[in-house]
């Protein structure tokens, strides 16, 4: 599709990842003319911000974009990076998504005037599908360090890093998987832990994701939680789909030589300093995992399901002491697995709360005709993922159709009065 400077479109979707593509398909199904803008290429986040060995942490059967569920040979497997990109490319071709690649939206004003790197267009309605992971978050203490540093979004493989030991900061999904990648390659890894929880890969005969899906967890709306704001900010549980899927057990890594620390709290050019919370962080991660197993046990009992018994996890390692410092002598690189922040500065429409987050209900903002899609916990756990974005896209497509009908009715009424 060609970009036309000065054109008007009934609907413009900004972003060509899974959320933007799903929204496009639902708009097309409703017969709504629209344009999708993508700053780079379809699935650019998966192409550019994932390491070489990256794979999904949820089973392939959860890849169910609207009208295009996964139908490959390994529904219980975990697609690797290039397969994920291929899935999105196939989706784009199958539904002939009206997308313009290589055009970045640089400003959205009230009245839905959209400035881009290729010119300016206007829209009747706008869907922001740029996702939650725009700007890498790196603590200011990094400025004091004289060692090679990169964010997890820049990491590709162990050979990319200079010789020496490697510090990985953060134990969310990316941090734990990158630490494992380096560990398996024989690099000495120093891992600064945080409060992220973990989850078992398999339990009592099934992938834990399968159990949670059967239990209805992934269909639970954010408004059903008493602490909705806290739920939206929770770190994802760490686990991996690598080599068919397995637990990530930091205690076992420690037995194998990985050096574990508490939360990184300060740094200077010679030394990193840590909080004394390593044991607490490990215990918390294990407790969350075992709590999920408790819920699965209760579900199995209540539904009288014939499932194999399984012994519970027993910690294989305990820290003898809480290391407080690490000399940077011999450290070749630091990988900051410290997450991202949103960058909505280009949106000049008053739809943000006091903390700069989009204010919405199921993606519908207080400004008629402006929507967000693909946000974490926009409505359910799967909102920003392959698993649940279809429902959000369908919901917004229906609201867009309703809005258009209302605008047309009011315009017709004005003409009749005149």
Sine and cosine of phi, psi and omega as CSV:
sin_phi,cos_phi,sin_psi,cos_psi,sin_omega,cos_omega
0.00,0.00,0.58,-0.81,-0.03,-1.00
-0.99,-0.14,0.57,-0.82,0.09,-1.00
-1.00,0.04,0.72,-0.70,-0.02,-1.00
-0.85,-0.52,0.94,-0.33,0.00,-1.00
-0.86,0.51,0.74,-0.67,0.03,-1.00
1.00,0.05,-0.04,1.00,-0.05,-1.00
-0.96,0.27,0.38,-0.93,0.11,-0.99
-0.91,-0.41,0.68,-0.73,0.02,-1.00
-0.81,-0.58,0.65,-0.76,0.04,-1.00
-0.83,0.56,-0.66,0.75,0.02,-1.00
-0.64,-0.77,0.69,-0.72,0.13,-0.99
-0.86,-0.51,0.79,-0.62,0.08,-1.00
-0.97,-0.25,0.82,-0.57,-0.02,-1.00
-0.98,-0.21,0.95,-0.31,-0.01,-1.00
0.83,-0.56,0.78,-0.63,-0.04,-1.00
-0.90,-0.43,0.56,0.83,0.15,-0.99
-1.00,0.04,-0.31,-0.95,-0.07,-1.00
-0.89,0.46,-0.56,0.83,-0.01,-1.00
-0.93,0.36,-0.70,0.71,0.02,-1.00
-0.92,0.40,-0.65,0.76,0.01,-1.00
-0.92,0.40,-0.67,0.74,0.02,-1.00
-0.89,0.45,-0.66,0.75,0.02,-1.00
-0.90,0.43,-0.65,0.76,0.04,-1.00
-0.87,0.50,-0.71,0.71,-0.02,-1.00
-0.89,0.46,-0.66,0.75,-0.01,-1.00
-0.94,0.35,-0.60,0.80,0.07,-1.00
-0.90,0.43,-0.68,0.73,0.04,-1.00
-0.88,0.47,-0.64,0.77,0.01,-1.00
-0.88,0.47,-0.54,0.84,0.04,-1.00
-1.00,0.06,0.03,1.00,0.03,-1.00
0.97,0.25,0.43,0.90,-0.03,-1.00
-1.00,-0.08,0.87,-0.50,0.06,-1.00
-0.92,0.38,0.72,-0.70,-0.07,-1.00
-0.35,-0.94,0.18,-0.98,0.05,-1.00
-0.73,-0.68,0.64,-0.77,0.08,-1.00
-0.94,-0.35,0.79,-0.61,0.07,-1.00
-0.97,-0.24,0.76,-0.65,0.05,-1.00
-0.79,-0.62,0.84,-0.54,-0.08,-1.00
-0.90,0.43,-0.48,0.88,-0.04,-1.00
-0.83,-0.55,-0.97,-0.25,0.06,-1.00
-0.75,-0.66,0.28,-0.96,0.05,-1.00
-0.81,0.59,0.77,-0.64,0.03,-1.00
0.94,0.34,0.50,0.87,-0.10,-1.00
-0.88,0.48,-0.55,0.84,0.02,-1.00
-0.87,0.49,-0.64,0.77,0.00,-1.00
-0.96,0.29,-0.58,0.82,-0.02,-1.00
-0.94,0.35,-0.72,0.70,-0.26,-0.97
-0.98,-0.19,-0.37,0.93,-0.13,-0.99
-0.88,-0.47,0.42,0.91,0.04,-1.00
-0.80,-0.60,0.58,-0.82,-0.03,-1.00
-0.98,0.19,0.17,-0.98,-0.16,-0.99
-0.88,0.47,-0.60,0.80,-0.05,-1.00
-1.00,-0.05,0.17,0.99,-0.08,-1.00
-0.87,0.49,0.62,-0.79,0.15,-0.99
-0.55,-0.84,0.26,-0.97,0.04,-1.00
-0.89,0.46,0.46,-0.89,0.11,-0.99
-0.97,-0.23,-0.07,1.00,0.11,-0.99
-0.92,-0.39,0.53,-0.85,-0.07,-1.00
-0.88,0.47,0.44,-0.90,-0.04,-1.00
-0.85,0.53,-0.49,0.87,-0.04,-1.00
-0.90,0.43,-0.30,0.95,0.07,-1.00
-0.98,0.18,-0.10,0.99,0.08,-1.00
-0.99,0.16,1.00,-0.08,-0.11,-0.99
-0.68,-0.73,0.89,0.45,0.15,-0.99
-0.88,0.47,0.49,-0.87,-0.13,-0.99
-0.84,0.54,0.82,-0.57,0.01,-1.00
0.98,0.22,0.13,0.99,-0.13,-0.99
-0.48,-0.88,0.85,0.52,0.03,-1.00
-0.93,0.37,0.45,-0.89,0.05,-1.00
-0.83,0.56,0.76,-0.65,0.02,-1.00
-0.74,-0.68,0.46,0.89,0.01,-1.00
-0.99,0.17,-0.11,-0.99,-0.11,-0.99
-0.99,0.17,-0.15,0.99,-0.08,-1.00
-0.77,-0.64,0.95,0.32,0.00,-1.00
-0.87,0.49,-0.48,0.88,0.01,-1.00
-1.00,-0.09,0.10,0.99,0.05,-1.00
-1.00,0.01,-0.23,-0.97,-0.10,-0.99
-0.67,-0.74,0.94,-0.33,-0.04,-1.00
-0.87,0.50,0.63,-0.77,0.10,-1.00
-1.00,0.07,0.11,-0.99,-0.15,-0.99
-0.79,0.62,-0.78,0.62,-0.09,-1.00
-0.93,0.38,-0.50,0.87,0.06,-1.00
-0.93,0.36,-0.58,0.82,0.05,-1.00
-0.90,0.43,-0.71,0.70,0.05,-1.00
-0.87,0.50,-0.67,0.74,0.02,-1.00
-0.88,0.47,-0.62,0.78,0.04,-1.00
-0.87,0.49,-0.68,0.73,0.01,-1.00
-0.94,0.35,-0.63,0.77,0.04,-1.00
-0.90,0.44,-0.67,0.74,0.04,-1.00
-0.88,0.47,-0.62,0.78,0.02,-1.00
-0.89,0.46,-0.72,0.70,0.00,-1.00
-0.86,0.51,-0.68,0.73,-0.01,-1.00
-0.94,0.33,-0.66,0.75,-0.06,-1.00
-0.86,0.51,-0.66,0.75,-0.07,-1.00
-0.97,-0.25,0.19,0.98,0.08,-1.00
0.72,0.69,0.81,0.59,-0.06,-1.00
-0.87,0.49,0.78,-0.63,-0.01,-1.00
-0.98,0.22,0.97,0.26,-0.14,-0.99
-0.93,-0.38,0.59,-0.81,0.15,-0.99
-0.92,-0.40,0.89,-0.45,-0.01,-1.00
-1.00,-0.05,0.43,-0.90,0.05,-1.00
0.98,0.22,0.29,0.96,0.03,-1.00
-0.84,-0.55,0.89,-0.45,-0.04,-1.00
-0.98,-0.19,0.75,-0.66,0.13,-0.99
-0.96,0.27,0.81,-0.58,-0.06,-1.00
-0.94,-0.34,-0.26,0.97,0.02,-1.00
-0.30,-0.95,0.72,-0.69,0.11,-0.99
-0.85,-0.53,0.89,-0.45,-0.02,-1.00
-0.97,-0.23,0.30,-0.95,0.15,-0.99
-0.84,0.55,0.60,-0.80,-0.14,-0.99
1.00,-0.01,-0.06,1.00,0.08,-1.00
0.87,0.49,0.73,0.68,0.21,-0.98
-1.00,-0.02,0.84,-0.55,-0.12,-0.99
-0.90,-0.43,0.92,-0.38,0.11,-0.99
-1.00,0.07,0.66,-0.75,-0.01,-1.00
-0.70,-0.71,0.10,-1.00,0.05,-1.00
-0.95,0.31,-0.12,0.99,0.00,-1.00
-0.89,-0.46,0.08,1.00,-0.03,-1.00
0.69,-0.73,-0.22,-0.98,-0.07,-1.00
-0.85,-0.53,0.69,-0.72,0.07,-1.00
-0.76,-0.65,0.20,-0.98,0.09,-1.00
-0.82,-0.58,0.32,-0.95,-0.04,-1.00
-0.61,-0.79,0.48,-0.88,0.12,-0.99
-0.98,0.22,-0.58,0.81,0.05,-1.00
-0.57,-0.82,0.41,-0.91,-0.05,-1.00
-0.71,-0.70,0.70,-0.71,0.12,-0.99
-0.90,-0.44,0.88,-0.48,0.03,-1.00
-1.00,0.00,0.92,-0.40,-0.05,-1.00
-0.83,-0.56,0.69,0.72,-0.09,-1.00
-1.00,0.03,-0.05,1.00,0.06,-1.00
0.97,0.23,0.10,-1.00,-0.07,-1.00
-1.00,-0.10,-0.03,1.00,-0.19,-0.98
-0.89,-0.45,0.96,0.29,-0.07,-1.00
-0.99,-0.12,-0.79,0.61,-0.12,-0.99
-0.92,-0.40,0.86,-0.51,0.03,-1.00
-0.84,0.55,0.68,-0.73,0.01,-1.00
-0.98,-0.18,0.90,-0.43,0.03,-1.00
-0.78,-0.62,0.77,-0.64,-0.04,-1.00
-0.91,0.42,0.49,-0.87,-0.04,-1.00
-0.88,0.47,-0.42,0.91,0.00,-1.00
-0.86,0.51,-0.36,0.93,0.00,-1.00
-0.88,0.48,-0.44,0.90,-0.02,-1.00
-0.90,0.43,-0.36,0.93,-0.05,-1.00
-1.00,0.09,-0.20,0.98,-0.19,-0.98
-1.00,-0.06,0.59,-0.81,0.00,-1.00
-0.91,-0.42,0.86,0.51,-0.01,-1.00
-0.60,-0.80,0.41,-0.91,0.02,-1.00
-0.87,0.50,0.77,-0.63,-0.02,-1.00
-0.73,-0.69,0.59,-0.81,0.12,-0.99
-0.50,-0.87,0.43,-0.90,0.07,-1.00
-0.99,0.12,0.39,-0.92,-0.01,-1.00
-0.83,0.56,-0.50,0.87,0.00,-1.00
-0.94,0.35,-0.25,0.97,0.02,-1.00
-0.99,-0.17,-0.22,0.98,-0.05,-1.00
-0.95,0.30,0.69,-0.72,0.03,-1.00
-0.87,-0.50,-0.74,0.68,-0.02,-1.00
-0.25,-0.97,0.23,-0.97,-0.04,-1.00
-0.87,0.49,-0.56,0.83,-0.03,-1.00
-0.93,0.38,-0.28,0.96,0.02,-1.00
-0.93,0.36,-0.43,0.90,-0.10,-0.99
-1.00,-0.02,0.49,-0.87,0.04,-1.00
-0.93,0.38,0.26,-0.97,0.04,-1.00
-0.86,0.51,0.41,-0.91,0.02,-1.00
0.88,-0.48,0.06,-1.00,0.03,-1.00
-0.97,0.23,0.36,-0.93,-0.10,-0.99
-0.83,-0.56,0.72,-0.69,0.13,-0.99
-0.98,-0.17,0.78,-0.62,0.14,-0.99
-0.92,-0.39,0.81,-0.59,-0.04,-1.00
-0.95,-0.32,0.90,-0.43,0.04,-1.00
0.91,-0.41,0.70,-0.71,-0.03,-1.00
-0.85,-0.53,0.60,0.80,0.25,-0.97
-0.96,0.27,-0.21,-0.98,-0.05,-1.00
-0.86,0.52,-0.73,0.68,-0.05,-1.00
-0.91,0.41,-0.72,0.69,-0.05,-1.00
-0.86,0.50,-0.71,0.71,-0.02,-1.00
-0.93,0.38,-0.63,0.78,-0.01,-1.00
-0.95,0.32,-0.61,0.79,0.05,-1.00
-0.93,0.38,-0.65,0.76,0.06,-1.00
-0.86,0.51,-0.67,0.74,0.04,-1.00
-0.90,0.44,-0.68,0.73,-0.01,-1.00
-0.85,0.53,-0.71,0.70,0.02,-1.00
-0.93,0.37,-0.65,0.76,0.00,-1.00
-0.89,0.46,-0.70,0.71,0.00,-1.00
-0.92,0.39,-0.40,0.91,0.04,-1.00
-0.99,0.10,0.01,1.00,0.05,-1.00
1.00,0.01,0.17,0.99,0.03,-1.00
-0.99,0.13,0.56,-0.83,0.13,-0.99
-0.98,0.21,0.85,-0.53,-0.11,-0.99
-0.91,-0.42,0.73,-0.68,0.16,-0.99
-0.94,-0.33,0.88,-0.48,-0.12,-0.99
-0.91,-0.41,0.89,-0.46,0.08,-1.00
-1.00,0.05,0.91,-0.41,-0.10,-0.99
-0.99,0.10,0.27,-0.96,0.09,-1.00
-0.69,-0.72,-0.37,-0.93,-0.11,-0.99
-1.00,-0.10,0.15,0.99,-0.01,-1.00
-0.88,0.47,0.64,-0.77,0.03,-1.00
-1.00,0.09,0.21,-0.98,0.11,-0.99
-0.85,-0.53,0.17,-0.98,0.04,-1.00
-0.58,-0.81,0.53,-0.85,0.06,-1.00
-0.95,0.31,0.52,-0.86,0.07,-1.00
-0.96,0.28,-0.76,0.66,-0.02,-1.00
-0.80,-0.60,0.50,-0.87,0.07,-1.00
-0.38,-0.93,0.77,-0.64,0.07,-1.00
0.78,0.63,0.72,0.70,0.19,-0.98
1.00,-0.08,-0.14,0.99,-0.03,-1.00
-0.68,-0.73,0.36,-0.93,0.18,-0.98
-0.87,0.49,0.66,-0.75,-0.01,-1.00
-0.86,0.51,-0.54,0.84,0.05,-1.00
-0.87,0.49,-0.62,0.78,0.02,-1.00
-0.90,0.44,-0.70,0.72,0.05,-1.00
-0.87,0.50,-0.74,0.67,-0.04,-1.00
-0.90,0.44,-0.58,0.82,0.05,-1.00
-0.91,0.42,-0.71,0.70,0.02,-1.00
-0.90,0.44,-0.51,0.86,-0.02,-1.00
-0.98,0.18,-0.11,0.99,0.05,-1.00
1.00,0.08,0.15,0.99,-0.06,-1.00
-0.87,0.48,-0.65,0.76,-0.09,-1.00
-0.97,0.25,-0.15,0.99,0.05,-1.00
-0.98,-0.18,-0.02,1.00,-0.03,-1.00
-0.97,0.25,0.84,-0.54,-0.03,-1.00
-0.97,0.25,0.45,-0.89,-0.02,-1.00
-0.87,0.49,-0.49,0.87,-0.01,-1.00
-0.96,0.27,-0.07,1.00,0.07,-1.00
-1.00,0.01,-0.08,1.00,0.02,-1.00
-0.99,-0.13,0.66,-0.75,0.04,-1.00
-0.94,0.33,-0.49,0.87,-0.03,-1.00
-0.92,-0.38,0.86,0.52,-0.13,-0.99
-0.84,0.55,-0.68,0.73,-0.03,-1.00
-0.89,0.45,-0.65,0.76,0.02,-1.00
-0.92,0.40,-0.62,0.78,0.01,-1.00
-0.88,0.48,-0.67,0.74,-0.02,-1.00
-0.88,0.48,-0.46,0.89,-0.08,-1.00
-0.99,-0.14,0.03,1.00,-0.03,-1.00
-0.92,0.39,0.60,-0.80,0.09,-1.00
-0.96,0.29,0.52,-0.85,0.05,-1.00
-0.95,0.31,0.51,-0.86,0.04,-1.00
-0.95,0.33,0.68,-0.74,0.00,-1.00
-1.00,-0.02,0.67,-0.74,-0.03,-1.00
-0.19,-0.98,0.11,-0.99,0.02,-1.00
-0.64,-0.77,0.44,-0.90,0.13,-0.99
-0.98,-0.22,0.10,1.00,-0.07,-1.00
-0.89,0.46,0.66,-0.75,0.05,-1.00
0.82,0.57,0.63,0.78,0.01,-1.00
1.00,-0.05,-0.08,1.00,0.07,-1.00
0.98,-0.19,0.71,-0.71,0.05,-1.00
-0.29,-0.96,0.20,-0.98,0.13,-0.99
-0.93,0.38,0.42,-0.91,0.30,-0.95
-0.95,-0.30,0.94,-0.34,-0.05,-1.00
-0.93,-0.38,0.98,-0.20,-0.04,-1.00
-0.90,0.44,-0.50,0.87,0.03,-1.00
-0.90,0.44,-0.64,0.77,0.02,-1.00
-0.93,0.37,-0.62,0.79,0.09,-1.00
-0.85,0.53,-0.64,0.77,0.00,-1.00
-0.89,0.46,-0.65,0.76,0.06,-1.00
-0.87,0.49,-0.52,0.86,-0.05,-1.00
-1.00,0.02,0.01,1.00,0.11,-0.99
0.89,-0.46,-0.12,0.99,0.07,-1.00
-0.94,0.34,0.64,-0.77,-0.02,-1.00
-0.99,-0.13,0.84,-0.55,-0.05,-1.00
-0.95,-0.30,0.57,-0.82,-0.02,-1.00
-0.67,-0.75,0.20,-0.98,0.13,-0.99
-0.98,0.20,-0.27,-0.96,-0.03,-1.00
-0.92,0.40,0.69,-0.72,0.05,-1.00
-0.95,0.31,0.82,-0.57,-0.08,-1.00
-0.89,-0.47,-0.35,0.94,-0.03,-1.00
-0.31,-0.95,0.30,-0.95,-0.01,-1.00
-0.38,-0.93,0.49,-0.87,0.22,-0.98
-0.67,-0.74,0.03,-1.00,-0.10,-1.00
-0.86,0.51,-0.30,0.95,-0.04,-1.00
-0.95,-0.30,-0.46,0.89,-0.22,-0.98
-0.63,-0.78,0.62,-0.79,0.22,-0.98
-0.98,-0.20,0.59,-0.81,-0.01,-1.00
-0.83,-0.56,0.59,-0.80,-0.15,-0.99
-0.79,-0.61,0.47,-0.88,0.13,-0.99
-0.96,0.28,0.39,-0.92,0.01,-1.00
-1.00,0.03,0.81,0.59,-0.09,-1.00
-0.83,-0.55,0.34,0.94,-0.01,-1.00
-0.85,0.52,-0.80,0.61,-0.01,-1.00
-0.85,0.52,-0.67,0.74,0.01,-1.00
-0.90,0.43,-0.64,0.77,0.01,-1.00
-0.91,0.42,-0.68,0.73,0.02,-1.00
-0.91,0.41,-0.68,0.73,0.00,-1.00
-0.90,0.44,-0.64,0.77,0.01,-1.00
-0.90,0.45,-0.72,0.69,0.00,-1.00
-0.86,0.50,-0.69,0.72,0.02,-1.00
-0.91,0.42,-0.65,0.76,-0.03,-1.00
-0.89,0.45,-0.63,0.77,0.03,-1.00
-0.90,0.43,-0.70,0.71,0.01,-1.00
-0.87,0.49,-0.69,0.72,0.00,-1.00
-0.94,0.34,-0.52,0.85,0.07,-1.00
-0.91,0.42,-0.60,0.80,0.07,-1.00
-0.90,0.43,-0.64,0.77,0.05,-1.00
-0.90,0.44,-0.61,0.79,0.07,-1.00
-0.85,0.53,-0.69,0.72,0.00,-1.00
-0.91,0.42,-0.61,0.79,0.03,-1.00
-0.92,0.40,-0.67,0.74,0.05,-1.00
-0.85,0.52,-0.70,0.71,-0.02,-1.00
-0.90,0.44,-0.63,0.78,0.02,-1.00
-0.91,0.41,-0.70,0.71,0.02,-1.00
-0.86,0.51,-0.68,0.73,0.00,-1.00
-0.92,0.39,-0.69,0.72,-0.06,-1.00
-0.92,0.38,-0.55,0.83,-0.01,-1.00
-1.00,-0.06,0.00,1.00,0.00,-1.00
0.80,0.60,0.76,0.65,-0.02,-1.00
-1.00,0.05,0.69,-0.72,0.06,-1.00
-0.99,0.10,0.99,-0.13,-0.02,-1.00
-0.80,-0.61,0.58,-0.81,-0.02,-1.00
-0.89,0.45,0.53,-0.85,0.10,-0.99
-0.97,0.25,0.40,-0.92,0.01,-1.00
-0.52,-0.86,0.71,-0.71,0.05,-1.00
-0.91,0.41,0.53,-0.85,0.01,-1.00
-0.99,0.16,0.33,-0.95,-0.02,-1.00
-0.91,0.41,0.69,-0.72,0.11,-0.99
-0.86,-0.50,0.82,-0.57,0.00,-1.00
-0.83,0.56,0.74,-0.67,-0.06,-1.00
-0.99,-0.13,-0.09,1.00,-0.04,-1.00
-0.39,-0.92,0.62,-0.79,0.11,-0.99
-0.78,-0.62,0.64,-0.77,0.04,-1.00
-0.93,0.37,0.74,-0.67,0.05,-1.00
-0.95,0.30,-0.51,0.86,-0.01,-1.00
-0.48,-0.88,0.22,-0.98,0.03,-1.00
-0.98,-0.18,0.99,-0.16,-0.02,-1.00
-0.89,0.46,0.75,-0.66,-0.08,-1.00
-0.97,-0.23,-0.35,0.94,-0.05,-1.00
-0.63,-0.78,0.40,-0.92,0.11,-0.99
-0.64,-0.77,0.86,-0.52,0.08,-1.00
-0.94,0.34,0.66,-0.76,0.01,-1.00
-0.99,0.11,-0.01,1.00,0.09,-1.00
-0.91,0.41,0.81,-0.58,-0.04,-1.00
1.00,0.00,-0.10,0.99,0.04,-1.00
-0.99,0.11,0.83,-0.56,-0.02,-1.00
-1.00,0.03,-0.48,0.88,-0.06,-1.00
-0.30,-0.95,0.37,-0.93,0.13,-0.99
-0.84,-0.55,0.75,-0.66,0.09,-1.00
-0.94,-0.33,0.89,-0.45,0.00,-1.00
-1.00,0.03,0.97,-0.23,0.06,-1.00
-0.98,-0.19,0.88,0.47,-0.18,-0.98
-0.92,-0.38,0.31,0.95,0.16,-0.99
1.00,0.10,-0.22,-0.97,-0.08,-1.00
-0.72,-0.69,0.26,-0.96,0.19,-0.98
-0.82,-0.58,0.43,-0.90,0.06,-1.00
-0.95,0.31,0.46,-0.89,0.10,-0.99
-0.77,-0.63,1.00,-0.02,-0.02,-1.00
-0.95,-0.31,0.35,0.94,-0.03,-1.00
-0.88,0.47,-0.38,0.93,0.00,-1.00
-0.97,0.25,-0.24,0.97,-0.01,-1.00
-1.00,-0.05,0.94,-0.34,-0.05,-1.00
-0.97,-0.23,0.69,0.72,0.02,-1.00
-0.84,-0.54,0.72,-0.69,-0.12,-0.99
-0.97,0.24,0.98,0.19,-0.01,-1.00
-0.78,-0.63,0.36,0.93,-0.08,-1.00
-0.92,-0.38,0.50,-0.87,0.00,-1.00
-1.00,0.07,-0.10,-0.99,-0.07,-1.00
-0.91,0.42,-0.28,0.96,0.02,-1.00
-0.97,-0.26,0.18,0.98,0.06,-1.00
0.99,0.12,0.15,0.99,0.02,-1.00
-1.00,-0.02,0.52,-0.85,0.05,-1.00
-0.86,0.52,0.75,-0.66,0.06,-1.00
-1.00,-0.09,0.86,-0.51,-0.13,-0.99
-0.36,-0.93,0.21,-0.98,0.20,-0.98
-0.78,-0.63,0.93,-0.36,-0.08,-1.00
0.81,0.59,0.57,0.82,0.06,-1.00
1.00,0.00,-0.14,0.99,0.00,-1.00
-1.00,-0.04,0.85,-0.52,-0.03,-1.00
-1.00,-0.04,0.06,-1.00,0.02,-1.00
-0.97,0.23,-0.18,0.98,0.07,-1.00
-1.00,-0.06,0.93,-0.38,-0.05,-1.00
-0.82,0.58,0.79,-0.61,0.04,-1.00
1.00,-0.07,-0.01,1.00,0.03,-1.00
-0.90,-0.43,0.77,-0.64,-0.12,-0.99
-0.69,-0.73,0.36,-0.93,0.16,-0.99
-0.84,-0.55,0.53,-0.85,0.07,-1.00
-0.58,-0.81,0.53,-0.85,0.02,-1.00
1.00,0.00,0.20,0.98,0.03,-1.00
-0.98,0.20,0.55,-0.84,0.08,-1.00
-0.86,0.51,0.75,-0.66,-0.01,-1.00
0.80,0.59,0.59,0.80,0.09,-1.00
-0.84,0.55,-0.64,0.77,0.15,-0.99
-0.65,-0.76,-0.69,0.73,0.02,-1.00
-0.74,-0.68,0.05,-1.00,0.05,-1.00
-0.82,0.57,-0.60,0.80,-0.09,-1.00
-1.00,0.06,0.10,1.00,-0.12,-0.99
-0.83,0.57,-0.68,0.74,-0.02,-1.00
-1.00,-0.07,0.22,0.97,-0.13,-0.99
-0.84,-0.55,0.15,-0.99,0.07,-1.00
-0.87,0.49,-0.45,0.89,-0.13,-0.99
-0.95,0.33,-0.63,0.78,-0.17,-0.99
-0.80,-0.61,-0.01,1.00,-0.06,-1.00
-0.92,0.39,-0.40,0.92,0.02,-1.00
-0.87,0.50,-0.67,0.74,-0.01,-1.00
-0.91,0.42,-0.66,0.75,0.02,-1.00
-0.91,0.41,-0.67,0.74,0.01,-1.00
-0.89,0.46,-0.65,0.76,0.02,-1.00
-0.91,0.41,-0.68,0.74,0.01,-1.00
-0.86,0.50,-0.72,0.69,-0.02,-1.00
-0.93,0.36,-0.60,0.80,0.05,-1.00
-0.86,0.51,-0.64,0.77,0.04,-1.00
-0.91,0.41,-0.63,0.77,0.03,-1.00
-0.92,0.38,-0.59,0.81,0.02,-1.00
-0.91,0.41,-0.68,0.73,0.04,-1.00
-0.89,0.46,-0.70,0.72,0.03,-1.00
-0.88,0.48,-0.66,0.75,0.00,-1.00
-0.90,0.44,-0.69,0.72,0.01,-1.00
-0.88,0.48,-0.67,0.74,0.00,-1.00
-0.89,0.45,-0.65,0.76,0.02,-1.00
-0.91,0.41,-0.67,0.74,0.03,-1.00
-0.89,0.46,-0.70,0.72,0.00,-1.00
-0.91,0.42,-0.60,0.80,0.00,-1.00
-0.92,0.40,-0.67,0.74,0.01,-1.00
-0.91,0.41,-0.66,0.75,0.02,-1.00
-0.88,0.47,-0.66,0.75,0.03,-1.00
-0.90,0.44,-0.63,0.78,0.04,-1.00
-0.88,0.47,-0.68,0.74,0.01,-1.00
-0.88,0.48,-0.66,0.75,0.00,-1.00
-0.91,0.41,-0.61,0.79,-0.01,-1.00
-0.92,0.39,-0.67,0.74,0.01,-1.00
-0.90,0.43,-0.67,0.75,-0.01,-1.00
-0.90,0.44,0.00,0.00,0.00,0.00
